[in-house]
């Protein structure tokens, strides 16, 4: 009886293999005739039993399934892309295990084509402001072609644009973990006709220079994006209220890039939002030492010094800002305001003294009034100096008008009014 059962089973296996072989032939014929849908309908009944088939039939099956699914996807049924990817991945895994790579090269080429298709679809999504969808497609492109890490970088940016911060964080962490750099070598030369720098691949650039259409070759490397990646991780943590994790991210980044001003600034801003102005100022000073000609750094030092009541430090920082950039309007106005505010702080004491009949109090009142006027004149001098570079700035003119009005300086008051009418 055992022999009969075994014989019966053997017949069953043979019949099943024969049926699979016939159906695979029919599916192949349908696909070659251009009917991918018919090929898939023939392959569908085989899905449950194909794993028990011989390797060569499994390979035929997965190759046909991937090709037919891809053809329908590229014809407009984009939901077929995942099925094509799954089929090709199964095919490659099967042939790697068997050591008989009949279809693997073609399958990998098809997967590269799918990666390109996803990029193109992502571009269309971005044009339609469907940023989250674009991010997922770009990530799929990266998954299919891991060497193209730029796809992962773009996926993270698209996720941020779509306010999908959890997904963006996942992508940025992956970028950090693979030590994504993102810097590029660029080969430039000046267009002789337009006098503008243009960039090409090296061979093309060299050819144009040799041909005389371009000159002054220049090779350069774009900045690394590592600090940007970590900065964005920290910013997302901060946006999610995970401030300790954000600070840790900045610490890790600084350990690798201690001279990165952008990291220092963002870390400083986080401390500022956490209500730690001393840490903010400390980091701003560090950044200023690295980049002493950055007017924004000096300006921010001025702001925080002013908030802490360190007026002389604030004035020094604002003046340093204006040495670097004489047109930095906020530094002009803030420096001017430090003198106005100091003068206004004397008013309450002056009002009290004005009510007294004592000569000593009245003398003190006169001294404070003179001090207040000197402070207002110093404020006006700051603004007048700024007018040389910003002659029509309404904020400067308005503040000057008010100052000269408070000083009772009618001549300058009228002059500023005339300037305001002309601007």
Phi, psi and omega per residue, in radians:
X1 nan -0.645 3.138
X2 -1.100 -0.657 -3.138
X3 -1.165 -0.650 3.140
X4 -1.156 -0.764 3.131
X5 -1.079 -0.790 -3.130
X6 -1.110 -0.682 3.107
X7 -1.103 -0.751 3.141
X8 -1.101 -0.738 3.116
X9 -1.125 -0.701 3.135
X10 -1.079 -0.712 3.085
X11 -1.101 -0.705 -3.127
X12 -1.099 -0.757 3.128
X13 -1.136 -0.719 -3.141
X14 -1.120 -0.749 3.128
X15 -1.121 -0.715 -3.132
X16 -1.126 -0.749 3.127
X17 -1.110 -0.691 3.119
X18 -1.123 -0.717 3.135
X19 -1.135 -0.741 3.117
X20 -1.066 -0.740 -3.129
X21 -1.093 -0.744 -3.141
X22 -1.143 -0.749 -3.120
X23 -1.173 -0.653 3.079
X24 -1.119 -0.661 3.081
X25 -1.122 -0.754 3.139
X26 -1.111 -0.727 3.130
X27 -1.114 -0.713 3.127
X28 -1.108 -0.728 3.113
X29 -1.090 -0.769 -3.136
X30 -1.082 -0.734 -3.117
X31 -1.164 -0.724 -3.139
X32 -1.137 -0.467 3.079
X33 -1.396 -0.073 3.113
X34 1.651 0.161 -3.114
X35 -1.829 1.411 -3.111
X36 -1.151 -0.618 3.139
X37 -1.107 -0.738 3.104
X38 -1.122 -0.706 3.112
X39 -1.040 -0.751 3.131
X40 -1.155 -0.650 3.137
X41 -1.148 -0.546 3.092
X42 -1.309 -0.645 -3.124
X43 -1.284 -0.473 -3.049
X44 -0.908 -0.842 -3.111
X45 -1.138 -0.299 -3.114
X46 -1.447 -0.205 -3.003
X47 -1.049 -0.572 -3.074
X48 -1.364 -0.468 -3.030
X49 -1.928 -0.093 -2.980
X50 -1.136 -0.497 -3.111
X51 -1.156 -0.369 3.126
X52 -1.562 -0.077 -3.112
X53 -1.373 2.890 3.063
X54 -1.088 2.703 -3.092
X55 -0.969 -0.698 -3.073
X56 -1.157 -0.592 3.105
X57 -1.300 -0.645 3.052
X58 -1.065 -0.737 3.137
X59 -1.106 -0.755 3.083
X60 -1.036 -0.756 -3.096
X61 -1.098 -0.919 -3.077
X62 -1.156 -0.603 3.096
X63 -1.119 -0.838 3.120
X64 -1.124 -0.742 -3.135
X65 -1.070 -0.748 3.124
X66 -1.158 -0.796 -3.095
X67 -1.145 -0.747 -3.126
X68 -1.179 -0.725 3.124
X69 -1.129 -0.705 -3.141
X70 -1.142 -0.713 -3.132
X71 -1.090 -0.755 3.113
X72 -1.163 -0.658 3.120
X73 -1.094 -0.769 -3.117
X74 -1.288 -0.233 3.082
X75 -1.570 -0.005 3.072
X76 2.224 -0.323 3.136
X77 -1.546 1.299 -2.987
X78 -1.120 -0.294 3.121
X79 -1.200 -0.179 3.138
X80 -1.427 -0.227 -3.097
X81 -1.015 -0.819 -3.138
X82 -1.022 -0.658 3.124
X83 -1.134 -0.693 3.112
X84 -1.112 -0.771 -3.141
X85 -1.066 -0.813 -3.118
X86 -1.060 -0.732 -3.133
X87 -1.117 -0.787 -3.133
X88 -1.149 -0.675 3.117
X89 -1.132 -0.717 3.097
X90 -1.115 -0.704 3.140
X91 -1.094 -0.838 -3.108
X92 -1.129 -0.721 3.117
X93 -1.100 -0.727 3.138
X94 -1.090 -0.824 -3.083
X95 -1.278 -0.505 3.040
X96 -1.135 -0.701 -3.124
X97 -1.224 -0.664 -3.089
X98 -1.448 -0.350 -3.100
X99 1.305 0.322 3.141
X100 -2.177 1.406 -3.053
X101 -1.393 1.342 -3.138
X102 -1.337 -0.759 -3.030
X103 -1.953 -0.088 -2.940
X104 -1.046 -0.750 -3.125
X105 -1.062 -0.777 3.132
X106 -1.138 -0.676 -3.141
X107 -1.124 -0.722 3.122
X108 -1.150 -0.640 3.062
X109 -1.115 -0.692 3.110
X110 -1.153 -0.645 3.118
X111 -1.190 -0.606 3.040
X112 -1.121 -0.659 3.091
X113 -1.136 -0.696 3.095
X114 -1.098 -0.724 3.106
X115 -1.018 -0.766 3.108
X116 -1.128 -0.690 3.116
X117 -1.076 -0.730 3.134
X118 -1.121 -0.668 3.104
X119 -1.095 -0.791 -3.140
X120 -1.095 -0.711 3.103
X121 -1.162 -0.619 3.116
X122 -1.129 -0.682 3.100
X123 -1.044 -0.762 3.111
X124 -1.139 -0.685 3.082
X125 -1.068 -0.726 -3.136
X126 -1.147 -0.676 3.105
X127 -1.075 -0.586 3.138
X128 -1.580 0.153 -3.141
X129 1.107 0.440 3.050
X130 -1.627 1.210 -2.948
X131 -1.199 -0.650 -3.139
X132 -1.137 -0.718 3.090
X133 -1.118 -0.720 3.112
X134 -1.067 -0.709 -3.136
X135 -1.073 -0.766 -3.130
X136 -1.142 -0.675 3.124
X137 -1.192 -0.706 3.119
X138 -1.137 -0.655 3.101
X139 -1.151 -0.681 3.096
X140 -1.095 -0.667 3.083
X141 -1.063 -0.750 3.112
X142 -1.120 -0.734 -3.127
X143 -1.088 -0.630 3.126
X144 -1.322 -0.488 -3.105
X145 -2.347 1.288 -3.034
X146 -1.000 -0.383 3.123
X147 -1.217 -0.384 -3.126
X148 -1.563 1.244 -3.079
X149 -1.143 -0.311 3.110
X150 -1.077 -0.546 3.104
X151 -1.092 -0.686 3.116
X152 -1.165 -0.682 3.104
X153 -1.093 -0.797 3.112
X154 -1.168 -0.607 3.105
X155 -1.071 -0.737 3.125
X156 -1.096 -0.768 3.127
X157 -1.106 -0.695 3.125
X158 -1.160 -0.672 3.105
X159 -1.095 -0.684 3.084
X160 -1.103 -0.791 3.131
X161 -1.071 -0.517 3.108
X162 -1.559 0.146 -3.137
X163 1.033 0.403 3.071
X164 -1.631 1.316 -2.963
X165 -1.248 -0.546 3.093
X166 -1.092 -0.786 3.128
X167 -1.165 -0.739 3.122
X168 -1.042 -0.735 3.135
X169 -1.064 -0.755 3.108
X170 -1.024 -0.785 -3.124
X171 -1.155 -0.757 -3.132
X172 -1.140 -0.646 3.100
X173 -1.134 -0.679 3.061
X174 -1.085 -0.723 3.102
X175 -1.073 -0.758 3.116
X176 -1.092 -0.747 -3.057
X177 -1.213 -0.477 3.083
X178 -1.595 0.112 3.110
X179 1.037 0.761 -3.121
X180 -1.028 2.297 -3.121
X181 -1.822 -0.907 3.074
X182 1.350 -0.013 3.105
X183 -1.324 2.655 -3.088
X184 -2.322 2.578 3.035
X185 -1.547 2.196 -3.133
X186 -2.075 2.476 -3.102
X187 -2.064 1.907 -3.030
X188 -2.021 2.848 3.030
X189 -2.794 2.683 -3.113
X190 -1.486 2.226 3.065
X191 -1.202 2.087 -3.079
X192 -1.044 -0.642 -3.076
X193 -1.303 -0.725 -3.060
X194 -1.751 -0.234 -3.080
X195 1.108 0.374 3.138
X196 -1.876 2.557 3.098
X197 -1.310 2.310 3.104
X198 -2.223 2.671 -3.057
X199 -2.124 2.481 -3.100
X200 -2.504 -3.137 2.873
X201 -1.273 2.823 -2.989
X202 -1.039 -0.753 -3.081
X203 -1.105 -0.749 -3.135
X204 -1.165 -0.752 3.129
X205 -1.026 -0.839 -3.111
X206 -1.096 -0.619 3.128
X207 -1.159 -0.745 -3.140
X208 -1.154 -0.682 3.118
X209 -1.144 -0.735 3.112
X210 -1.120 -0.606 -3.141
X211 -1.363 -0.210 3.072
X212 1.597 -0.024 3.111
X213 -1.374 -0.314 -3.135
X214 -2.357 2.811 -3.128
X215 -2.581 3.048 3.058
X216 0.937 1.140 3.112
X217 -1.005 2.525 3.126
X218 -2.547 2.144 3.055
X219 -1.774 2.332 3.134
X220 -2.557 2.735 3.105
X221 -2.004 2.218 3.133
X222 -1.226 2.702 -3.099
X223 -1.079 2.618 3.064
X224 -1.140 2.583 3.126
X225 -1.772 0.175 -3.109
X226 -1.037 -0.812 -3.101
X227 -1.152 -0.599 3.098
X228 -1.120 -0.717 3.135
X229 -1.061 -0.870 -3.119
X230 -1.174 -0.654 3.096
X231 -1.033 -0.754 -3.115
X232 -1.215 -0.597 3.027
X233 -1.038 -0.829 -3.125
X234 -1.127 -0.718 -3.136
X235 -1.121 -0.671 3.115
X236 -1.202 -0.740 3.049
X237 -0.976 -0.774 -3.136
X238 -1.107 -0.752 3.123
X239 -1.078 -0.520 3.134
X240 -1.560 0.047 -3.136
X241 1.368 0.267 -3.112
X242 -1.734 1.150 -2.962
X243 -1.185 -0.617 3.131
X244 -1.131 -0.688 3.097
X245 -1.182 -0.605 3.100
X246 -1.119 -0.799 3.129
X247 -1.102 -0.670 3.112
X248 -1.107 -0.693 3.117
X249 -1.090 -0.728 3.106
X250 -1.140 -0.697 3.132
X251 -1.070 -0.751 3.132
X252 -1.091 -0.726 -3.120
X253 -1.183 -0.716 -3.132
X254 -1.139 -0.563 3.117
X255 -1.073 -0.578 3.129
X256 -1.542 -0.548 -3.057
X257 -2.310 1.213 -3.061
X258 -1.118 -0.319 -3.108
X259 -1.786 0.191 -3.105
X260 -1.417 1.862 -3.086
X261 -1.122 -0.658 -3.119
X262 -1.049 -0.700 3.104
X263 -1.137 -0.766 3.123
X264 -1.047 -0.725 -3.120
X265 -1.135 -0.790 -3.115
X266 -1.195 -0.657 3.068
X267 -1.135 -0.709 3.097
X268 -1.066 -0.761 3.138
X269 -1.099 -0.617 3.097
X270 -1.132 -0.766 3.099
X271 -1.077 -0.614 3.130
X272 -1.113 -0.775 3.139
X273 -1.186 -0.425 3.117
X274 -1.467 0.047 3.115
X275 1.333 0.575 3.117
X276 -2.103 1.292 -3.069
X277 -1.103 -0.501 3.141
X278 -1.148 -0.751 3.093
X279 -1.136 -0.666 3.101
X280 -1.023 -0.858 -3.097
X281 -1.142 -0.687 3.130
X282 -1.044 -0.781 -3.130
X283 -1.246 -0.615 3.100
X284 -1.133 -0.656 3.094
X285 -1.169 -0.665 3.073
X286 -1.067 -0.786 -3.141
X287 -1.110 -0.664 -3.132
X288 -1.148 -0.603 3.096
X289 -1.161 -0.617 3.127
X290 -1.296 -0.688 -3.070
X291 -2.252 1.293 -3.006
X292 -1.169 -0.283 -3.120
X293 -1.783 0.392 3.097
X294 -1.656 1.902 -3.074
X295 -1.148 -0.531 -3.135
X296 -1.105 -0.679 3.126
X297 -1.096 -0.848 -3.138
X298 -1.075 -0.702 3.140
X299 -1.074 -0.802 -3.119
X300 -1.145 -0.608 3.041
X301 -1.092 -0.685 3.096
X302 -1.096 -0.754 -3.121
X303 -1.087 -0.885 -3.080
X304 -1.194 -0.598 3.086
X305 -1.117 -0.706 3.112
X306 -1.116 -0.756 3.140
X307 -1.106 -0.542 3.127
X308 -1.478 -0.007 3.118
X309 1.463 0.162 3.121
X310 -1.587 1.350 -2.974
X311 -1.136 -0.714 -3.125
X312 -1.131 -0.701 3.080
X313 -1.113 -0.707 3.136
X314 -1.085 -0.805 -3.136
X315 -1.096 -0.716 3.132
X316 -1.085 -0.708 -3.130
X317 -1.193 -0.724 3.122
X318 -1.141 -0.680 3.119
X319 -1.166 -0.660 3.090
X320 -1.117 -0.683 3.090
X321 -1.009 -0.788 -3.084
X322 -1.293 -0.433 3.015
X323 -1.134 -0.668 -3.137
X324 -1.334 -0.766 -3.099
X325 -2.425 1.667 -3.101
X326 -1.098 -0.244 -3.115
X327 -1.711 0.171 -3.112
X328 -1.276 1.582 -2.945
X329 -1.052 -0.715 -3.117
X330 -1.132 -0.598 3.082
X331 -1.170 -0.680 3.086
X332 -1.039 -0.913 -3.065
X333 -1.152 -0.711 -3.128
X334 -1.196 -0.699 3.098
X335 -1.097 -0.784 3.101
X336 -1.040 -0.728 -3.084
X337 -1.174 -0.473 3.124
X338 -1.080 -0.605 3.125
X339 -1.327 -0.681 3.100
X340 -1.097 -0.804 -3.107
X341 -1.125 -0.693 3.103
X342 -1.127 -0.663 3.105
X343 -1.192 -0.743 -3.136
X344 -1.137 -0.459 3.138
X345 -1.163 -0.265 3.137
X346 -1.516 -0.199 -2.986
X347 -1.106 -0.768 -3.090
X348 -1.055 -0.774 3.122
X349 -1.148 -0.650 3.113
X350 -1.121 -0.712 -3.141
X351 -1.112 -0.651 3.120
X352 -1.168 -0.765 -3.126
X353 -1.170 -0.539 -3.106
X354 -1.151 -0.389 -3.119
X355 -1.477 -0.128 -3.086
X356 -1.568 2.653 3.099
X357 -1.752 -0.054 -3.116
X358 -1.278 2.372 3.133
X359 -1.090 -0.660 -3.132
X360 -1.104 -0.663 3.118
X361 -1.201 -0.702 -3.134
X362 -1.178 -0.647 3.073
X363 -1.115 -0.695 3.110
X364 -1.141 -0.670 3.095
X365 -1.032 -0.798 -3.132
X366 -1.093 -0.663 3.137
X367 -1.161 -0.719 3.123
X368 -1.190 -0.651 3.113
X369 -1.104 -0.735 3.124
X370 -1.134 -0.702 3.123
X371 -1.101 -0.741 3.126
X372 -1.091 -0.745 -3.132
X373 -1.146 -0.648 3.113
X374 -1.140 -0.672 3.101
X375 -1.153 -0.718 3.098
X376 -1.122 -0.669 3.112
X377 -1.162 -0.649 3.102
X378 -1.131 -0.690 3.084
X379 -1.079 -0.775 3.135
X380 -1.117 -0.629 3.141
X381 -1.120 -0.671 3.085
X382 -1.051 -0.797 -3.105
X383 -1.210 -0.700 3.135
X384 -1.096 -0.694 3.114
X385 -1.111 -0.666 -3.140
X386 -1.197 -0.465 -3.139
X387 -1.087 -0.400 3.119
X388 -1.074 -0.612 -3.135
X389 -1.760 -0.360 -3.106
X390 -2.290 1.148 -2.980
X391 -1.161 -0.340 -3.073
X392 -2.034 0.266 -3.098
X393 -1.265 2.086 -3.042
X394 -1.172 -0.592 -3.140
X395 -1.140 -0.743 3.110
X396 -1.135 -0.800 -3.116
X397 -1.102 -0.714 -3.141
X398 -1.120 -0.771 -3.132
X399 -1.164 -0.652 3.085
X400 -1.120 -0.753 3.127
X401 -0.998 -0.799 -3.123
X402 -1.142 -0.668 3.136
X403 -1.144 -0.821 -3.125
X404 -1.180 -0.531 3.054
X405 -1.136 -0.761 3.136
X406 -1.170 -0.543 -3.141
X407 -1.449 -0.177 -3.088
X408 1.249 0.442 -3.131
X409 -1.601 1.492 -3.028
X410 -1.150 -0.602 -3.106
X411 -1.098 -0.868 3.129
X412 -1.246 -0.553 3.092
X413 -1.028 -0.832 -3.141
X414 -1.154 -0.669 3.135
X415 -1.058 -0.766 -3.133
X416 -1.182 -0.638 3.089
X417 -1.058 -0.725 3.117
X418 -1.117 -0.701 3.108
X419 -1.131 -0.631 3.137
X420 -1.192 -0.625 3.109
X421 -1.203 -0.538 -3.119
X422 -1.410 -0.411 -3.050
X423 -1.457 nan nan
